[in-house]
Amino acid sequence: MQVRIYQPAKTAMQSGRAKTQSWLLEYELATARRPEPLMGWVSSGDTLNQVKLTFDSADEAVAYAQRKGWGYEVITHNDRIVRPKNYADNFRADRPRVGRF
């Protein structure tokens, strides 16, 4: 069985980074998802794709996967670069000019 270990990204509906510090372990899809003919909902024959296990660190998730004998892939994310901005910078005299002005 193959699993994926990653840190979730923040949702588009939040400005903070809540619920992004934990690590998730998800199972890879064993069967393809397909639309259900009557209602059009997407379904799968595998119920393990609904399971998400939460861990405090990547090492704990990797140790769990190794204990169970599963193959795993750890997906790391890019670090956030915070560039401080000030409203006063819009009116600086030495800022680079953009466009035709």
N, C-alpha and C positions, 0 to 999 in steps of 0.2 A: 504494500500500500504506500502511496506517495502523499506526502503532506507539504504544505507551504507555511512558512513561519515569517511573519512580517509585523511591522508597526502600522496601524491604520492611520490614514491621513485625516486631517480635520475635514468636517463636512462644509459644504458651501454655505450652510445656514448659520454658521457660528463664526465669530471673529476670534475667539480664544482657542486655546489648544487643549481643551478638556478631552479626556478619553483617548488621548494619543500617546500616552506614556507606557501603556501596557503592550504586550506582544500577543498576537493571535496565532493560533495554529488551526489551519483549515485543511480539510481533505481535498485532494484533486478530484475532479469529476470522473467517475468510473464509466458513466453512460452519458451520451450527449443529451442536451436539453432539447425539447421539441414542443411546439405549440399543441395544446390539447384541442381536438377537433371541434368539440361542442362550444366551449366558452372562449377559446383562444388563449387561455392562460398557459404560461410556460411550465412544463412539468418535466420530471426526470424519474427514472426507475430506481435511482439511488437516493436513499434518505440521508446518507452521511453528508451530503452537501449542505445540509441545514445546521450541522454541528460546527461551532466555533469555540475553541478552548482558549481561555485567557491566562497569561502568565505575566509575572512581574519583570522578567528579563528574558533575553534570547537564550541564555545558557540553560535556564530552567526548561524552556520549550524544547531545545535540542536534546537535553538529557531525557526528557519524557519520550520523545520520538525514538531515541536510541534504545531506551528500556523496552519499548513495545516492538522494536525491530523494524521500524518503518524507515523508508527512504525519505529524506527531507531536503528542502531547499530554503535557505535563509535569504530573504530579500531585504536589503538595506535601503534606506531612503537617503536622499540628498539633504545635507544640513541646510537650515534656513539662514539666509543672509539678511540681516536687518540693516538697512541704510537709514540713518536718522535724517529726517527732513524737517525743515522749519518753514513756516509760512513766509517769514521775512526773506528767505532765499529767492522767492519769486520776484523780488524788487531789487536784487543786488545789481550794482552797476557793472561788475566784472563778470557776470554770467555769460556763457556762450550764446551767441545769437543763432536761432534756428529759423529757417525759411527765408523769405525775401526781405525781411525788415532790416 
